[in-house]
């Protein structure tokens, strides 16, 4: 092929290649993370500690991050008071990526017993906290709602105690997660007959049905 014709053909190819997608979307090369540089998003920045208006006092002893269906990324903190008069009383504080504090959840728990299991959140999307107020273990469940989490429904607020409620299963433990990725709550019962030391203890396994933990 003559040199002049070859040069013209090369020029045409370069023009066509340079104009591919002209007037339309021009794809960006993916960045180091494999995400297009032209479509990056900024992740929520979660705080290292609850804000002053969280409603919880005490020292932060643990935290976990939750992907909330309605509110996005949330950081849940466990706090425990250390002064003598407040010993054994903890608190659960949750903060959204915008810095909004959800309602505080008081909880009775002695030092070393207030913790998140591993994993803290199972396939149900619920988040779990284990605790012991001084005798039996308990399992508290944070169930997501449009505004945050369901009310725990403490049973005995008359005496200022917070260890048993609709979403706080006292004398209970977590089993699993199982093959379905969900925890089972195994709750025990002592009939205290003839007395609590020489009695019959029974257990029941509670499973999540989409709205509640049932037999």
Secondary structure by P-SEA (a helix, b strand, c coil): ccaaaaaaaaaaaaaaaaaccccccccccccccccccccccccbbbbcccccccccccccccccccccccccbbbbbbbbbcccccccccbbbbbcccccccbbbbbbbccccccccccccccccbbbbbbbcccccccccccccccccccccccccccccccccccccccccccccccccbbbbbbbbbcccccccbbbbbbbbbbbccccccc
